[in-house]
Amino acid sequence: MRSAYRVLAYIIAIEVVVQAAAIAYALAGLSKWVSDGGTLDKAAMESEDTTFTGVVGFIVHGINGQMLIPLLAVILLIISFFAKIPGGAKWAGLILLLVVIQVLLGLFSSGIPQLAILHGANALALFAAAVYAGRRVGAHSQVPAEPQNA
Amino acid sequence: MISTRGRLLVALLASAAIVVPLGWASYSSVMPGTYSVMDMGYLDYGGGPGADPGATTHAGHDGPDTTSVADLVTDPERSADVRVDLEAKRETFSLASGRSVSGYTLNGRSPGPTITAVEGQLVEVRLSNASVPEGITLHWHGVDVPNAEDGVAGVTQDAVGIGDEHVYRFIADVPGTYWYHSHQVSHEQVREGLLGPLMILPQTDDEMADQLALVHIYEGIRTVNGRDGDVSVPARPGSRVRVRVINTDNGPMSVWTGAVPYRLVAVDGRDLNEPSTVVDESVVVTAGGRADLEVEIPEDGSAVRVQLGSSSALLLGGKRADVPKAPQPETSLDLLSYGSPAALGFDPDLADRRFEYSIGRRPGFVGGRPGLWWSINGHLFPDVPMFVVREGDVVRMRIENHSGDVHPMHLHGHHAVVLSRNGVPSTGSPWWVDSLDVADGESYDIAFVADNPGIWMDHCHNLPHAAQGLVAHLMYEGVTEPYRVGRDTQNQPE
């Protein structure tokens, strides 16, 4: 359970990297597409048929962010209940909270673009929290396992 | 041992506290295989009288005073003035420009044939399905047809399967620009081409040439009347042309004419009163909506460039090379103060019902799937309001949007007039709509007369949003629903 916790925390951290990479790829692709004469307006945005190099980045970012990462965060919290890591549940709960905030910031930034600034910053907070949660477990000396049965 | 057991128990309970509610929420959001849209959600009487205490209000009630949706038809005794046969196919086809796309056709092409009728004529359309596996229907978007002719699978008819046919009959009562499209698996079938234009001409000739501009995106390419890029059409210098723009896509589209002045003469098949000349402002056409622009072709023989979104345009008269693309104007025409007021024909202040249609977004489960879903009045599909009215009621509705995205709201079977936006009253021409863009943060007060009995969809015409649950219905008292929707039926209207 301890290693599952550690691995899952690192996977969440890697997922944050994937998210950043995907959205950067998508925006670069969109920019090139527009430069090459492609045009984008709301009707085109809402058309599932609009395609350009990098459009997969938007899809990955959406599915990862709205489905996969929240699911991983919930599983991490459940694992933390069994993993006997002091403070493990607290950190898993914090990660889940940051994920929820991140999803909401992402969704509502289409109406209030300033929220995207926080979305970008919160991503780093989530990354840091996930890495730290994983490292805490890895460093046995700092977080000793629970003593065996009394 | 006890402490270990205790720990394990706490861990299991904590896990259960997370998993069980989520699992239950997921399970309970799965729709039954067969259901009536009348059984969805909760009844909302809008402050008006409730149903008769003696009658049960939901589907399945029968009584001497009830009418089935199936019986709300156009006078069967009257013979048709305009007859059209439409055959739907799933196939790969060529657009007018020659580009090959895969999707759906009507009579071998998409957009389907233009149906033209003169005001007052009875239109009869025989729809047959040659090869569309999921089945099809046709909805007459913007024409306030009798309920049984509305073409919504599982609400006003059963989807037409392969080898079957269905006859639609309706009176072309109000001149204007309309369109038709499938309302079965509509978020896919409309996108892939099961649609076409419908034009109702006035009985008196206004000496204006008509030019349709049906805009649709096929496989990422925006087209006008099935042609991509700039589309040139002949027009006589000095003549006036009524450009009938139809936005068949899922998002709003801006239309502008560069330096050429225009008048916006109609929206959603309703003429505007005393429209003034507009220069250097765009018209935003709602998804599913229509806008009729009147332009005058210059005497010098140059063309008028009607820009339809940024990537396509109609060039009226002149030579193609004459008119470069003009940048999009910074402002768009505000219909709240355009034209002059006129009588509405009813008094919205004497409303019998007042409804709220507040669109939000929240996490939850729809159809068993977790996600952030559109909500109506705080509830997720299918726990949405069923707006109940009685024939003859004056109905007011406040549509609010705090969901982070724009929603083109489409009420079937009725035209509603815009009373105010964000509390600012309308001071221009009566602005009648069947498709109204409600942007994030906006609220609209609209009103209509409940004069067309039946069960009517009231949904977002960004069709994937409807498929995600942004659908409610308007129901008349005493109307029964013989059709069913759900995965065990052939009907999937969204």
Interface residues (C-beta under 8 A of the other chain):
Chain A: G38 T39 L40 D41 K42 A43 A44 M45 E46 S47 E48 D49 T50 T51 Q66 M67 P70 V74 L77 I78 F81 F82 K84 A89 V103 L107 F108 S110 G111 I112 N149 A150
Chain B: M1 S3 T4 R7 L8 V10 A11 L12 A14 S15 I18 V19 L22 R191 V215 I217 Y218 E219 G220 I221 R222 N247 D249 N250 G251 P252 M253 S254 A287 G309 S310 S311 R361 P370 G371 L372 S403 G404 D405 V406 D440 G441 N462 P464
